[in-house]
Amino acid sequence: MDITTKNTDAPPPAPQPSDPEQKRAARGATRPGDRVFLGLTRGSGILLLAVMAAIAVFLTWRAAVAISKDEGNFLTTFEWNTNLQPPVFGIAVLAFGTVVSSIIAMVIAVPIAVSIALFLTHYAPRRLRGPIGYVIDLLAAVPSIVYGLWGALVLVPHMAGLFGWLDTYFGWTGIFEWSGGAPRSMLTVGILLAIMILPIITNVSREVFRQVPQMHEEAALALGATRWEVIRMAVLPFGRSGVISASMLGLGRALGETMAVATVLSPSFTIEASLLDPGGGTFAQNIASKFSEASEFGRDALIASGLVLFVITLLVNGAARAIIARRSEYSGANA
């Protein structure tokens, strides 16, 4: 007699959906609201890509028209004269001024912003956190032209003392040599940009530091760590990616700032070795100051410079994403 043994430990087969609604539920969104939301989110992503592509095509098309008629080297010419026949213009001075002023702003703003964020989240008494946070939020809402007016009427007149001190003690470097002119220079622009991007970096960094798991800090304290050691070993590694993202947001504003720079800077198409001497320019400032009075070809030339700024912004953001992706395993992104 044959005896057949059955494996009673095997799980029963999963029931196959027979109803059409159940089959659609197994495949994905079934309710009308889910389908609408899926379509809206997918359409938003496609629309964003389409807008970016349209901007890139427009800038490239108009820039190609201008660059094809440029008698100078677009990347290295120290001149901007689109009214000549033939026209001569280049972005060397604009690129230098944009990069230098943004670097100065980041060097000043990032350490101060991170310090303020750490103070608000780990040191400040509760009665001070609210007022200080409110003031920082208020600074982020101030329009650019207000910063520009404040810089021209208040900041510039009070920069002479700082410039004189830098010239006395660090003038031998050449970078901080001052000839005594009006302090409408790249250093002044960098300080003003640092004040403008400070609340952006501070607010984002503060929110990131608030997300640090309490258990991480308590574990470090239980092991005998001091407050600074807790911040260094638990808080900063967790929030590194967030601080980088906040810094890139601030850098994006510094690169594209227009009215404040145009109000404070004394533009000229020369590159000065000293950060204290007037001169230089930025992409956004040059476009804002020349666009209204430029001819059709002059506007194409300004659009060409805008294309370069567009590419620089994309490269900066791409580099930031690469840094964040490389360091995400050490941050709170995977916690």
PyMOL commands that set and color helices and strands:
alter all, ss='L'
color gray80, all
select helices_A, chain A and resi 20-27+32-67+92-123+126-140+144-173+186-210+214-222+227-256+259-264+283-290+296-330+332-334
alter helices_A, ss='H'
color red, helices_A
select strands_A, chain A and resi 80-81+88-89
alter strands_A, ss='S'
color yellow, strands_A
deselect
rebuild
show_as cartoon
